[in-house]
Amino acid sequence: MGRAGISASTYTSIFQTTSRWNGFVALAVAEKLYGKPGIEVVAYVMAIIVLPLNVINVGVLLAMTGSGRTLGDFLKQFIRNPIILGCALGVIFNLLHIRVYPPLEDTIEMVARTSLPLGLMMLGAGLRISDALRPNASALWPVGLKLLFTPLMVVLFGLAIGINGVTLMALCVCGAVPTAMNGYLLAKQMGGDAPLYAAVTTLQTAASFFTIPLALYLTAYIGG
């Protein structure tokens, strides 16, 4: 990284903005274009990859920023991360068939209904328009990797294992959406390059208005 002129903190933000994806945007696009089948695919993908992605990103930040490299440091960050905890508890409850107390379940469901609009509001509030007008090379790399390379790899993998139709299109949406804003908070807390993360998020969000339709068009063409 030193030879490439990239600092450790800059690398962590490039890694985060390339590997993370905005499930709220994916749900919104899938619902609008493909209805319930599209939402089900996105929800299934979220259930599978959100937890490991967060674990990996926390590990990269710990290793690269010097904020701690021991198992104890990792476990401390793991316990403090609400996304990791929420996903882990959901998986445990599902596997053990634990029933949630009905009034509490109704409350959680009402909160869940607000998560999509609140997530989209958070995305808009975190954008930094001024940074999009003067991007640097460090900000442009994750834009290309996330919005072009990632959906290409996702679609090719889907085709390779025999996926097609709405499922393939919804998978393309998952790969083509911009990064998630929660990584910005993680960057601020753990010594990452938070300003770069905000700049990349802004650029990806703006560019995705053009790249998502392009990715879906090409997927539909390739998938027949």
PyRosetta script that sets phi, psi and omega in degrees:
from pyrosetta import init, pose_from_sequence

init()
pose = pose_from_sequence("MGRAGISASTYTSIFQTTSRWNGFVALAVAEKLYGKPGIEVVAYVMAIIVLPLNVINVGVLLAMTGSGRTLGDFLKQFIRNPIILGCALGVIFNLLHIRVYPPLEDTIEMVARTSLPLGLMMLGAGLRISDALRPNASALWPVGLKLLFTPLMVVLFGLAIGINGVTLMALCVCGAVPTAMNGYLLAKQMGGDAPLYAAVTTLQTAASFFTIPLALYLTAYIGG")
pose.set_psi(1, -37.1)
pose.set_omega(1, 178.4)
pose.set_phi(2, -61.1)
pose.set_psi(2, -41.5)
pose.set_omega(2, 179.1)
pose.set_phi(3, -65.7)
pose.set_psi(3, -30.7)
pose.set_omega(3, -179.7)
pose.set_phi(4, -84.0)
pose.set_psi(4, -3.7)
pose.set_omega(4, 179.9)
pose.set_phi(5, 76.3)
pose.set_psi(5, 23.0)
pose.set_omega(5, -179.0)
pose.set_phi(6, -113.5)
pose.set_psi(6, 125.0)
pose.set_omega(6, 178.6)
pose.set_phi(7, -76.5)
pose.set_psi(7, 166.0)
pose.set_omega(7, -179.7)
pose.set_phi(8, -62.3)
pose.set_psi(8, -42.4)
pose.set_omega(8, -179.0)
pose.set_phi(9, -66.1)
pose.set_psi(9, -38.0)
pose.set_omega(9, 177.3)
pose.set_phi(10, -64.5)
pose.set_psi(10, -41.7)
pose.set_omega(10, 179.3)
pose.set_phi(11, -60.2)
pose.set_psi(11, -41.8)
pose.set_omega(11, -178.2)
pose.set_phi(12, -63.1)
pose.set_psi(12, -36.4)
pose.set_omega(12, 178.6)
pose.set_phi(13, -72.9)
pose.set_psi(13, -35.1)
pose.set_omega(13, 174.7)
pose.set_phi(14, -64.1)
pose.set_psi(14, -43.5)
pose.set_omega(14, 179.6)
pose.set_phi(15, -63.3)
pose.set_psi(15, -46.0)
pose.set_omega(15, -177.9)
pose.set_phi(16, -64.5)
pose.set_psi(16, -45.8)
pose.set_omega(16, -176.6)
pose.set_phi(17, -72.5)
pose.set_psi(17, -15.7)
pose.set_omega(17, 175.7)
pose.set_phi(18, -88.5)
pose.set_psi(18, -37.1)
pose.set_omega(18, -174.5)
pose.set_phi(19, -90.7)
pose.set_psi(19, -31.1)
pose.set_omega(19, -179.7)
pose.set_phi(20, -77.0)
pose.set_psi(20, 156.5)
pose.set_omega(20, 177.5)
pose.set_phi(21, -142.6)
pose.set_psi(21, 150.0)
pose.set_omega(21, -175.7)
pose.set_phi(22, -90.0)
pose.set_psi(22, 96.8)
pose.set_omega(22, -179.0)
pose.set_phi(23, -63.2)
pose.set_psi(23, -29.3)
pose.set_omega(23, 179.0)
pose.set_phi(24, -65.2)
pose.set_psi(24, -43.8)
pose.set_omega(24, 177.5)
pose.set_phi(25, -65.6)
pose.set_psi(25, -42.0)
pose.set_omega(25, 179.0)
pose.set_phi(26, -60.6)
pose.set_psi(26, -42.3)
pose.set_omega(26, 178.0)
pose.set_phi(27, -62.9)
pose.set_psi(27, -43.2)
pose.set_omega(27, -178.8)
pose.set_phi(28, -63.7)
pose.set_psi(28, -45.0)
pose.set_omega(28, -179.6)
pose.set_phi(29, -67.5)
pose.set_psi(29, -44.6)
pose.set_omega(29, -178.6)
pose.set_phi(30, -63.9)
pose.set_psi(30, -39.4)
pose.set_omega(30, 179.1)
pose.set_phi(31, -65.1)
pose.set_psi(31, -42.4)
pose.set_omega(31, -177.8)
pose.set_phi(32, -67.3)
pose.set_psi(32, -40.1)
pose.set_omega(32, -174.3)
pose.set_phi(33, -90.4)
pose.set_psi(33, -35.7)
pose.set_omega(33, -170.0)
pose.set_phi(34, -127.0)
pose.set_psi(34, 2.2)
pose.set_omega(34, 175.6)
pose.set_phi(35, 66.5)
pose.set_psi(35, -150.2)
pose.set_omega(35, -175.8)
pose.set_phi(36, -59.1)
pose.set_psi(36, -42.6)
pose.set_omega(36, 178.5)
pose.set_phi(37, -58.2)
pose.set_psi(37, -38.5)
pose.set_omega(37, 178.6)
pose.set_phi(38, -67.0)
pose.set_psi(38, -42.6)
pose.set_omega(38, 178.2)
pose.set_phi(39, -61.2)
pose.set_psi(39, -41.2)
pose.set_omega(39, -179.1)
pose.set_phi(40, -61.8)
pose.set_psi(40, -40.5)
pose.set_omega(40, 179.2)
pose.set_phi(41, -65.0)
pose.set_psi(41, -46.8)
pose.set_omega(41, -179.5)
pose.set_phi(42, -62.9)
pose.set_psi(42, -41.8)
pose.set_omega(42, 179.6)
pose.set_phi(43, -63.4)
pose.set_psi(43, -38.6)
pose.set_omega(43, 178.8)
pose.set_phi(44, -65.4)
pose.set_psi(44, -42.8)
pose.set_omega(44, 178.2)
pose.set_phi(45, -62.7)
pose.set_psi(45, -42.4)
pose.set_omega(45, 179.1)
pose.set_phi(46, -60.2)
pose.set_psi(46, -43.3)
pose.set_omega(46, -179.0)
pose.set_phi(47, -62.4)
pose.set_psi(47, -31.8)
pose.set_omega(47, -176.4)
pose.set_phi(48, -82.7)
pose.set_psi(48, -43.4)
pose.set_omega(48, -167.3)
pose.set_phi(49, -108.3)
pose.set_psi(49, -14.6)
pose.set_omega(49, -176.8)
pose.set_phi(50, -61.8)
pose.set_psi(50, -46.2)
pose.set_omega(50, -178.5)
pose.set_phi(51, -63.6)
pose.set_psi(51, -54.4)
pose.set_omega(51, 179.6)
pose.set_phi(52, -62.2)
pose.set_psi(52, -34.1)
pose.set_omega(52, 178.5)
pose.set_phi(53, -63.5)
pose.set_psi(53, -42.2)
pose.set_omega(53, 179.0)
pose.set_phi(54, -67.7)
pose.set_psi(54, -39.2)
pose.set_omega(54, 177.5)
pose.set_phi(55, -62.5)
pose.set_psi(55, -44.4)
pose.set_omega(55, -179.7)
pose.set_phi(56, -63.5)
pose.set_psi(56, -44.5)
pose.set_omega(56, -178.2)
pose.set_phi(57, -67.1)
pose.set_psi(57, -38.5)
pose.set_omega(57, 175.1)
pose.set_phi(58, -62.6)
pose.set_psi(58, -41.9)
pose.set_omega(58, 178.8)
pose.set_phi(59, -62.1)
pose.set_psi(59, -42.6)
pose.set_omega(59, 179.1)
pose.set_phi(60, -64.0)
pose.set_psi(60, -43.6)
pose.set_omega(60, 178.7)
pose.set_phi(61, -63.1)
pose.set_psi(61, -42.3)
pose.set_omega(61, 178.5)
pose.set_phi(62, -62.6)
pose.set_psi(62, -43.4)
pose.set_omega(62, -176.0)
pose.set_phi(63, -71.7)
pose.set_psi(63, -37.7)
pose.set_omega(63, -171.4)
pose.set_phi(64, -89.6)
pose.set_psi(64, -28.1)
pose.set_omega(64, -175.3)
pose.set_phi(65, -95.7)
pose.set_psi(65, -7.0)
pose.set_omega(65, 179.7)
pose.set_phi(66, 75.0)
pose.set_psi(66, 15.2)
pose.set_omega(66, -179.7)
pose.set_phi(67, -81.6)
pose.set_psi(67, 3.6)
pose.set_omega(67, 177.4)
pose.set_phi(68, 141.8)
pose.set_psi(68, 131.9)
pose.set_omega(68, -178.2)
pose.set_phi(69, -126.3)
pose.set_psi(69, 5.1)
pose.set_omega(69, -179.5)
pose.set_phi(70, -87.4)
pose.set_psi(70, 166.2)
pose.set_omega(70, 178.2)
pose.set_phi(71, -62.4)
pose.set_psi(71, -36.3)
pose.set_omega(71, 178.8)
pose.set_phi(72, -63.2)
pose.set_psi(72, -40.5)
pose.set_omega(72, 178.0)
pose.set_phi(73, -62.8)
pose.set_psi(73, -42.2)
pose.set_omega(73, -179.4)
pose.set_phi(74, -64.7)
pose.set_psi(74, -45.3)
pose.set_omega(74, -178.8)
pose.set_phi(75, -63.7)
pose.set_psi(75, -35.9)
pose.set_omega(75, 179.0)
pose.set_phi(76, -63.8)
pose.set_psi(76, -45.1)
pose.set_omega(76, 178.1)
pose.set_phi(77, -68.1)
pose.set_psi(77, -34.2)
pose.set_omega(77, 178.7)
pose.set_phi(78, -62.0)
pose.set_psi(78, -46.4)
pose.set_omega(78, -177.2)
pose.set_phi(79, -67.7)
pose.set_psi(79, -31.6)
pose.set_omega(79, -176.9)
pose.set_phi(80, -83.1)
pose.set_psi(80, -10.4)
pose.set_omega(80, -175.9)
pose.set_phi(81, -88.8)
pose.set_psi(81, 111.1)
pose.set_omega(81, -175.9)
pose.set_phi(82, -66.2)
pose.set_psi(82, -29.3)
pose.set_omega(82, 179.4)
pose.set_phi(83, -68.1)
pose.set_psi(83, -46.2)
pose.set_omega(83, 178.3)
pose.set_phi(84, -61.9)
pose.set_psi(84, -45.1)
pose.set_omega(84, -179.3)
pose.set_phi(85, -63.6)
pose.set_psi(85, -43.3)
pose.set_omega(85, 179.9)
pose.set_phi(86, -62.0)
pose.set_psi(86, -44.6)
pose.set_omega(86, 178.9)
pose.set_phi(87, -64.6)
pose.set_psi(87, -44.0)
pose.set_omega(87, -178.7)
pose.set_phi(88, -62.4)
pose.set_psi(88, -44.3)
pose.set_omega(88, 178.9)
pose.set_phi(89, -64.5)
pose.set_psi(89, -40.1)
pose.set_omega(89, 177.9)
pose.set_phi(90, -61.0)
pose.set_psi(90, -43.4)
pose.set_omega(90, 178.9)
pose.set_phi(91, -64.2)
pose.set_psi(91, -43.4)
pose.set_omega(91, -179.6)
pose.set_phi(92, -62.7)
pose.set_psi(92, -47.1)
pose.set_omega(92, 179.7)
pose.set_phi(93, -61.1)
pose.set_psi(93, -38.7)
pose.set_omega(93, -178.7)
pose.set_phi(94, -68.9)
pose.set_psi(94, -46.5)
pose.set_omega(94, -177.6)
pose.set_phi(95, -67.4)
pose.set_psi(95, -36.0)
pose.set_omega(95, -178.2)
pose.set_phi(96, -90.5)
pose.set_psi(96, 1.1)
pose.set_omega(96, 179.1)
pose.set_phi(97, 55.0)
pose.set_psi(97, 42.9)
pose.set_omega(97, 179.5)
pose.set_phi(98, -82.9)
pose.set_psi(98, 126.4)
pose.set_omega(98, 178.5)
pose.set_phi(99, -87.3)
pose.set_psi(99, 131.6)
pose.set_omega(99, 177.8)
pose.set_phi(100, -82.3)
pose.set_psi(100, 141.6)
pose.set_omega(100, 177.6)
pose.set_phi(101, -52.2)
pose.set_psi(101, 122.2)
pose.set_omega(101, -171.3)
pose.set_phi(102, -47.2)
pose.set_psi(102, -49.3)
pose.set_omega(102, 178.6)
pose.set_phi(103, -60.7)
pose.set_psi(103, -36.7)
pose.set_omega(103, 177.9)
pose.set_phi(104, -68.5)
pose.set_psi(104, -38.7)
pose.set_omega(104, 178.7)
pose.set_phi(105, -63.2)
pose.set_psi(105, -40.5)
pose.set_omega(105, 177.9)
pose.set_phi(106, -63.9)
pose.set_psi(106, -39.4)
pose.set_omega(106, 178.6)
pose.set_phi(107, -64.1)
pose.set_psi(107, -45.2)
pose.set_omega(107, 179.1)
pose.set_phi(108, -62.0)
pose.set_psi(108, -39.4)
pose.set_omega(108, -180.0)
pose.set_phi(109, -64.4)
pose.set_psi(109, -39.5)
pose.set_omega(109, 178.2)
pose.set_phi(110, -65.4)
pose.set_psi(110, -39.8)
pose.set_omega(110, 176.8)
pose.set_phi(111, -65.0)
pose.set_psi(111, -40.5)
pose.set_omega(111, -179.2)
pose.set_phi(112, -61.9)
pose.set_psi(112, -34.4)
pose.set_omega(112, -179.6)
pose.set_phi(113, -65.1)
pose.set_psi(113, -25.8)
pose.set_omega(113, -179.8)
pose.set_phi(114, -88.9)
pose.set_psi(114, -8.8)
pose.set_omega(114, -172.9)
pose.set_phi(115, -65.7)
pose.set_psi(115, -39.0)
pose.set_omega(115, -178.9)
pose.set_phi(116, -65.1)
pose.set_psi(116, -54.0)
pose.set_omega(116, 178.3)
pose.set_phi(117, -63.2)
pose.set_psi(117, -36.3)
pose.set_omega(117, 179.2)
pose.set_phi(118, -67.4)
pose.set_psi(118, -38.3)
pose.set_omega(118, 178.2)
pose.set_phi(119, -63.9)
pose.set_psi(119, -39.8)
pose.set_omega(119, 178.0)
pose.set_phi(120, -68.4)
pose.set_psi(120, -36.4)
pose.set_omega(120, 176.0)
pose.set_phi(121, -64.9)
pose.set_psi(121, -40.3)
pose.set_omega(121, 178.7)
pose.set_phi(122, -62.5)
pose.set_psi(122, -40.1)
pose.set_omega(122, 178.3)
pose.set_phi(123, -60.5)
pose.set_psi(123, -47.7)
pose.set_omega(123, -179.6)
pose.set_phi(124, -64.7)
pose.set_psi(124, -39.4)
pose.set_omega(124, -178.6)
pose.set_phi(125, -67.5)
pose.set_psi(125, -27.5)
pose.set_omega(125, -176.5)
pose.set_phi(126, -88.7)
pose.set_psi(126, -5.4)
pose.set_omega(126, -178.2)
pose.set_phi(127, -70.9)
pose.set_psi(127, 144.9)
pose.set_omega(127, 179.0)
pose.set_phi(128, -122.8)
pose.set_psi(128, 93.4)
pose.set_omega(128, -173.5)
pose.set_phi(129, -61.6)
pose.set_psi(129, -37.7)
pose.set_omega(129, -177.6)
pose.set_phi(130, -61.0)
pose.set_psi(130, -36.2)
pose.set_omega(130, 179.6)
pose.set_phi(131, -68.7)
pose.set_psi(131, -29.7)
pose.set_omega(131, 179.8)
pose.set_phi(132, -69.9)
pose.set_psi(132, -21.9)
pose.set_omega(132, -178.1)
pose.set_phi(133, -83.4)
pose.set_psi(133, -15.2)
pose.set_omega(133, 179.2)
pose.set_phi(134, -140.5)
pose.set_psi(134, 63.7)
pose.set_omega(134, -178.1)
pose.set_phi(135, -72.0)
pose.set_psi(135, 151.6)
pose.set_omega(135, 173.5)
pose.set_phi(136, -111.5)
pose.set_psi(136, 177.6)
pose.set_omega(136, -175.3)
pose.set_phi(137, -61.6)
pose.set_psi(137, -37.6)
pose.set_omega(137, -179.5)
pose.set_phi(138, -62.9)
pose.set_psi(138, -29.6)
pose.set_omega(138, 179.6)
pose.set_phi(139, -83.9)
pose.set_psi(139, -26.8)
pose.set_omega(139, -176.5)
pose.set_phi(140, -79.1)
pose.set_psi(140, -33.9)
pose.set_omega(140, -178.8)
pose.set_phi(141, -55.4)
pose.set_psi(141, -52.7)
pose.set_omega(141, -179.0)
pose.set_phi(142, -67.1)
pose.set_psi(142, -20.2)
pose.set_omega(142, 176.0)
pose.set_phi(143, -66.6)
pose.set_psi(143, -48.8)
pose.set_omega(143, 178.6)
pose.set_phi(144, -66.4)
pose.set_psi(144, -42.2)
pose.set_omega(144, -178.6)
pose.set_phi(145, -64.8)
pose.set_psi(145, -42.1)
pose.set_omega(145, -175.4)
pose.set_phi(146, -78.1)
pose.set_psi(146, -43.5)
pose.set_omega(146, -171.2)
pose.set_phi(147, -89.8)
pose.set_psi(147, -19.6)
pose.set_omega(147, -178.4)
pose.set_phi(148, -114.8)
pose.set_psi(148, -54.0)
pose.set_omega(148, -176.1)
pose.set_phi(149, -68.5)
pose.set_psi(149, -44.5)
pose.set_omega(149, -176.7)
pose.set_phi(150, -61.8)
pose.set_psi(150, -51.5)
pose.set_omega(150, 178.3)
pose.set_phi(151, -61.9)
pose.set_psi(151, -32.9)
pose.set_omega(151, 177.4)
pose.set_phi(152, -61.9)
pose.set_psi(152, -47.1)
pose.set_omega(152, 180.0)
pose.set_phi(153, -65.0)
pose.set_psi(153, -40.0)
pose.set_omega(153, -179.9)
pose.set_phi(154, -63.8)
pose.set_psi(154, -45.8)
pose.set_omega(154, -178.6)
pose.set_phi(155, -66.7)
pose.set_psi(155, -43.3)
pose.set_omega(155, 179.1)
pose.set_phi(156, -63.0)
pose.set_psi(156, -39.4)
pose.set_omega(156, 177.1)
pose.set_phi(157, -65.2)
pose.set_psi(157, -42.6)
pose.set_omega(157, 178.6)
pose.set_phi(158, -61.1)
pose.set_psi(158, -44.3)
pose.set_omega(158, 177.9)
pose.set_phi(159, -63.6)
pose.set_psi(159, -37.2)
pose.set_omega(159, -178.1)
pose.set_phi(160, -64.7)
pose.set_psi(160, -30.7)
pose.set_omega(160, -179.3)
pose.set_phi(161, -101.6)
pose.set_psi(161, 12.6)
pose.set_omega(161, 171.6)
pose.set_phi(162, 88.2)
pose.set_psi(162, 18.2)
pose.set_omega(162, 178.9)
pose.set_phi(163, -85.8)
pose.set_psi(163, 140.1)
pose.set_omega(163, 177.8)
pose.set_phi(164, -151.4)
pose.set_psi(164, -173.8)
pose.set_omega(164, 176.2)
pose.set_phi(165, 64.8)
pose.set_psi(165, -146.7)
pose.set_omega(165, -177.5)
pose.set_phi(166, -60.3)
pose.set_psi(166, -36.9)
pose.set_omega(166, -179.5)
pose.set_phi(167, -60.7)
pose.set_psi(167, -44.2)
pose.set_omega(167, 179.1)
pose.set_phi(168, -65.5)
pose.set_psi(168, -41.1)
pose.set_omega(168, -179.5)
pose.set_phi(169, -64.8)
pose.set_psi(169, -40.7)
pose.set_omega(169, 178.9)
pose.set_phi(170, -67.5)
pose.set_psi(170, -36.1)
pose.set_omega(170, 175.3)
pose.set_phi(171, -63.5)
pose.set_psi(171, -38.3)
pose.set_omega(171, 176.8)
pose.set_phi(172, -61.2)
pose.set_psi(172, -41.1)
pose.set_omega(172, 177.5)
pose.set_phi(173, -58.8)
pose.set_psi(173, -43.7)
pose.set_omega(173, 179.7)
pose.set_phi(174, -59.2)
pose.set_psi(174, -39.3)
pose.set_omega(174, -178.8)
pose.set_phi(175, -78.8)
pose.set_psi(175, -25.1)
pose.set_omega(175, -170.8)
pose.set_phi(176, -93.6)
pose.set_psi(176, -12.9)
pose.set_omega(176, -177.0)
pose.set_phi(177, -74.0)
pose.set_psi(177, 157.7)
pose.set_omega(177, 179.2)
pose.set_phi(178, -70.2)
pose.set_psi(178, 176.5)
pose.set_omega(178, -177.3)
pose.set_phi(179, -70.4)
pose.set_psi(179, 169.1)
pose.set_omega(179, -178.5)
pose.set_phi(180, -93.6)
pose.set_psi(180, 147.3)
pose.set_omega(180, -178.1)
pose.set_phi(181, -74.0)
pose.set_psi(181, -21.1)
pose.set_omega(181, -176.7)
pose.set_phi(182, -63.1)
pose.set_psi(182, -23.9)
pose.set_omega(182, 177.0)
pose.set_phi(183, -65.9)
pose.set_psi(183, -25.0)
pose.set_omega(183, 177.5)
pose.set_phi(184, -63.6)
pose.set_psi(184, -43.4)
pose.set_omega(184, 178.2)
pose.set_phi(185, -64.1)
pose.set_psi(185, -40.0)
pose.set_omega(185, 178.8)
pose.set_phi(186, -64.5)
pose.set_psi(186, -40.0)
pose.set_omega(186, 178.4)
pose.set_phi(187, -62.9)
pose.set_psi(187, -40.4)
pose.set_omega(187, 179.5)
pose.set_phi(188, -67.4)
pose.set_psi(188, -38.8)
pose.set_omega(188, -176.3)
pose.set_phi(189, -75.4)
pose.set_psi(189, -29.7)
pose.set_omega(189, -169.8)
pose.set_phi(190, -116.5)
pose.set_psi(190, 17.3)
pose.set_omega(190, 174.0)
pose.set_phi(191, 84.4)
pose.set_psi(191, 18.4)
pose.set_omega(191, 175.5)
pose.set_phi(192, -81.0)
pose.set_psi(192, 178.6)
pose.set_omega(192, 179.8)
pose.set_phi(193, -88.4)
pose.set_psi(193, 85.8)
pose.set_omega(193, -176.2)
pose.set_phi(194, -64.6)
pose.set_psi(194, -42.8)
pose.set_omega(194, 177.6)
pose.set_phi(195, -59.6)
pose.set_psi(195, -39.3)
pose.set_omega(195, 177.5)
pose.set_phi(196, -64.9)
pose.set_psi(196, -41.1)
pose.set_omega(196, 179.3)
pose.set_phi(197, -59.0)
pose.set_psi(197, -44.8)
pose.set_omega(197, 179.9)
pose.set_phi(198, -64.5)
pose.set_psi(198, -39.1)
pose.set_omega(198, 179.7)
pose.set_phi(199, -66.0)
pose.set_psi(199, -44.2)
pose.set_omega(199, 179.9)
pose.set_phi(200, -64.2)
pose.set_psi(200, -41.3)
pose.set_omega(200, 178.9)
pose.set_phi(201, -60.1)
pose.set_psi(201, -41.9)
pose.set_omega(201, 178.3)
pose.set_phi(202, -62.8)
pose.set_psi(202, -47.5)
pose.set_omega(202, -179.6)
pose.set_phi(203, -63.7)
pose.set_psi(203, -44.8)
pose.set_omega(203, 180.0)
pose.set_phi(204, -62.5)
pose.set_psi(204, -42.5)
pose.set_omega(204, -178.8)
pose.set_phi(205, -63.3)
pose.set_psi(205, -44.2)
pose.set_omega(205, 179.2)
pose.set_phi(206, -65.3)
pose.set_psi(206, -45.4)
pose.set_omega(206, -177.8)
pose.set_phi(207, -68.7)
pose.set_psi(207, -29.4)
pose.set_omega(207, -176.1)
pose.set_phi(208, -65.6)
pose.set_psi(208, -20.6)
pose.set_omega(208, 175.8)
pose.set_phi(209, -61.1)
pose.set_psi(209, -25.1)
pose.set_omega(209, -179.8)
pose.set_phi(210, -103.6)
pose.set_psi(210, -37.4)
pose.set_omega(210, -174.6)
pose.set_phi(211, -77.1)
pose.set_psi(211, -32.2)
pose.set_omega(211, 178.9)
pose.set_phi(212, -64.5)
pose.set_psi(212, -49.5)
pose.set_omega(212, 175.6)
pose.set_phi(213, -58.9)
pose.set_psi(213, -38.4)
pose.set_omega(213, 179.0)
pose.set_phi(214, -63.9)
pose.set_psi(214, -45.3)
pose.set_omega(214, 179.9)
pose.set_phi(215, -62.5)
pose.set_psi(215, -41.2)
pose.set_omega(215, 179.9)
pose.set_phi(216, -67.7)
pose.set_psi(216, -38.9)
pose.set_omega(216, 178.1)
pose.set_phi(217, -62.7)
pose.set_psi(217, -47.0)
pose.set_omega(217, -179.6)
pose.set_phi(218, -66.4)
pose.set_psi(218, -35.9)
pose.set_omega(218, 178.6)
pose.set_phi(219, -65.8)
pose.set_psi(219, -44.1)
pose.set_omega(219, 178.4)
pose.set_phi(220, -62.1)
pose.set_psi(220, -38.2)
pose.set_omega(220, 179.9)
pose.set_phi(221, -69.0)
pose.set_psi(221, -46.6)
pose.set_omega(221, -179.1)
pose.set_phi(222, -67.8)
pose.set_psi(222, -40.2)
pose.set_omega(222, -178.1)
pose.set_phi(223, -76.4)
pose.set_psi(223, -4.5)
pose.set_omega(223, 176.2)
pose.set_phi(224, 82.3)
pose.dump_pdb("model.pdb")
